[in-house]
Amino acid sequence: MLSRKERLDDLNAVAIFVVHDQPELVRRTMLADLDVPFPIAVDIERVFYDAWGLGRGSLFATWLSPRVWLSYGRLLVRGGERYRGSGRDTLQLGGDFVIDSNGVVAYARPQRRDDRPPVAVLLRELDRASSG
């Protein structure tokens, strides 16, 4: 079975993670003990976040929603996950995007709360973008 990185390589695709915190904080918290084979871009001024229309969540949707706590609880109970700390703006929402080889957005999924699409969905969209 191909790893996700190998699958991206086969599609001639690159995953780029964009973060909005200081690099040292990201290394110490989010990336601690992880071997991430993808480039990580630091966007402290949030230029990319603004350009992609990625807003900020409400306090309720981000921290007080029972759905969020249930989701994190399931991850922790299953094992393999741990609390990695939080950055300077926990209300900043992210998103997932697939850009085709012509620079056209083939898939856009701004985050509404802790509701990221499964990796399988992103890989399917990459397949579509690379064959279309």
Kinemage of the C-alpha trace (Angstrom):
@kinemage 1
@onewidth
@group {chain A} dominant
@subgroup {mainchain}
@vectorlist {calphas} color= white
{ca met a 1} P 0.000 0.000 0.000
{ca leu a 2} L 1.354 3.404 -0.944
{ca ser a 3} L 1.939 5.959 1.757
{ca arg a 4} L 0.126 9.247 1.392
{ca lys a 5} L 3.431 10.917 0.520
{ca glu a 6} L 4.093 8.335 -2.220
{ca arg a 7} L 0.564 8.825 -3.515
{ca leu a 8} L 1.167 12.573 -3.787
{ca asp a 9} L 4.490 11.939 -5.515
{ca asp a 10} L 2.749 9.669 -8.050
{ca leu a 11} L 0.296 12.487 -8.791
{ca asn a 12} L 3.156 15.001 -9.041
{ca ala a 13} L 1.449 16.878 -6.209
{ca val a 14} L 2.719 18.632 -3.106
{ca ala a 15} L 0.954 19.169 0.200
{ca ile a 16} L 1.864 22.448 1.859
{ca phe a 17} L 0.870 23.259 5.401
{ca val a 18} L 0.428 26.921 6.290
{ca val a 19} L 0.651 28.019 9.918
{ca his a 20} L 0.338 31.447 11.520
{ca asp a 21} L 2.597 31.079 14.547
{ca gln a 22} L 6.293 31.569 15.155
{ca pro a 23} L 8.313 28.641 13.735
{ca glu a 24} L 9.791 27.689 17.113
{ca leu a 25} L 6.338 27.489 18.729
{ca val a 26} L 5.077 25.326 15.848
{ca arg a 27} L 8.081 22.987 16.177
{ca arg a 28} L 7.679 22.728 19.945
{ca thr a 29} L 3.912 22.095 19.941
{ca met a 30} L 2.216 21.049 16.722
{ca leu a 31} L 5.189 19.220 15.192
{ca ala a 32} L 6.747 17.740 18.337
{ca asp a 33} L 7.586 14.056 17.763
{ca leu a 34} L 6.155 14.104 14.236
{ca asp a 35} L 8.005 13.365 11.020
{ca val a 36} L 6.157 15.613 8.573
{ca pro a 37} L 7.451 15.043 5.023
{ca phe a 38} L 5.790 18.164 3.644
{ca pro a 39} L 6.835 21.814 3.492
{ca ile a 40} L 5.411 24.117 6.134
{ca ala a 41} L 4.923 27.791 5.297
{ca val a 42} L 4.784 30.366 8.071
{ca asp a 43} L 2.250 33.158 7.491
{ca ile a 44} L 2.398 35.251 10.650
{ca glu a 45} L 0.616 38.189 8.992
{ca arg a 46} L -2.034 35.771 7.654
{ca val a 47} L -1.832 37.012 4.088
{ca phe a 48} L -2.718 33.556 2.746
{ca tyr a 49} L -5.528 33.132 5.254
{ca asp a 50} L -7.073 36.427 4.130
{ca ala a 51} L -6.549 35.692 0.424
{ca trp a 52} L -8.304 32.339 0.756
{ca gly a 53} L -11.154 33.794 2.799
{ca leu a 54} L -10.307 31.860 5.950
{ca gly a 55} L -11.953 33.651 8.820
{ca arg a 56} L -12.030 33.190 12.541
{ca gly a 57} L -14.407 30.944 14.415
{ca ser a 58} L -16.565 31.945 17.327
{ca leu a 59} L -15.587 31.098 20.878
{ca phe a 60} L -18.551 28.720 21.098
{ca ala a 61} L -17.812 26.860 17.853
{ca thr a 62} L -14.105 26.579 18.668
{ca trp a 63} L -13.964 25.811 22.387
{ca leu a 64} L -17.418 25.401 23.900
{ca ser a 65} L -19.213 23.177 21.403
{ca pro a 66} L -19.903 19.662 22.734
{ca arg a 67} L -19.225 18.311 19.218
{ca val a 68} L -15.672 19.638 19.342
{ca trp a 69} L -15.009 18.052 22.740
{ca leu a 70} L -16.512 14.725 21.623
{ca ser a 71} L -14.337 14.744 18.520
{ca tyr a 72} L -11.155 15.392 20.503
{ca gly a 73} L -12.199 12.892 23.161
{ca arg a 74} L -12.573 10.153 20.546
{ca leu a 75} L -9.122 10.901 19.144
{ca leu a 76} L -7.512 10.756 22.576
{ca val a 77} L -9.314 7.542 23.574
{ca arg a 78} L -8.294 5.789 20.341
{ca gly a 79} L -4.682 6.512 21.178
{ca gly a 80} L -1.915 7.906 19.077
{ca glu a 81} L -3.119 11.454 19.623
{ca arg a 82} L -2.220 13.899 22.331
{ca tyr a 83} L -2.884 17.510 23.117
{ca arg a 84} L -0.191 19.476 21.312
{ca gly a 85} L -0.801 22.868 22.835
{ca ser a 86} L -2.382 25.828 21.161
{ca gly a 87} L -1.095 28.701 19.126
{ca arg a 88} L -1.558 32.399 19.621
{ca asp a 89} L -4.963 32.540 17.904
{ca thr a 90} L -7.062 29.450 18.507
{ca leu a 91} L -10.031 31.012 16.723
{ca gln a 92} L -8.260 31.209 13.338
{ca leu a 93} L -9.868 28.712 10.977
{ca gly a 94} L -7.974 26.797 8.332
{ca gly a 95} L -8.975 25.178 5.104
{ca asp a 96} L -8.072 22.566 2.537
{ca phe a 97} L -7.495 23.409 -1.112
{ca val a 98} L -6.434 21.543 -4.240
{ca ile a 99} L -4.836 23.608 -6.990
{ca asp a 100} L -4.470 21.983 -10.405
{ca ser a 101} L -1.392 22.210 -12.635
{ca asn a 102} L -2.817 25.325 -14.330
{ca gly a 103} L -3.104 27.150 -11.015
{ca val a 104} L -6.891 26.803 -10.903
{ca val a 105} L -8.608 25.952 -7.627
{ca ala a 106} L -10.024 22.466 -8.190
{ca tyr a 107} L -11.284 21.980 -4.633
{ca ala a 108} L -11.877 24.451 -1.813
{ca arg a 109} L -13.032 23.573 1.671
{ca pro a 110} L -12.776 26.420 4.204
{ca gln a 111} L -13.071 25.133 7.745
{ca arg a 112} L -16.184 25.946 9.781
{ca arg a 113} L -14.918 24.436 13.043
{ca asp a 114} L -13.073 21.201 13.714
{ca asp a 115} L -14.521 19.615 10.590
{ca arg a 116} L -11.649 18.913 8.227
{ca pro a 117} L -12.387 16.555 5.325
{ca pro a 118} L -10.942 13.046 5.520
{ca val a 119} L -7.621 12.544 3.742
{ca ala a 120} L -9.386 10.148 1.341
{ca val a 121} L -11.548 13.043 0.102
{ca leu a 122} L -8.492 15.213 -0.528
{ca leu a 123} L -6.725 12.384 -2.378
{ca arg a 124} L -9.823 11.826 -4.534
{ca glu a 125} L -9.898 15.533 -5.397
{ca leu a 126} L -6.190 15.415 -6.243
{ca asp a 127} L -6.864 12.457 -8.549
{ca arg a 128} L -9.606 14.438 -10.286
{ca ala a 129} L -7.456 17.550 -10.621
{ca ser a 130} L -4.522 15.604 -12.043
{ca ser a 131} L -6.645 13.747 -14.603
{ca gly a 132} L -8.808 16.652 -15.670
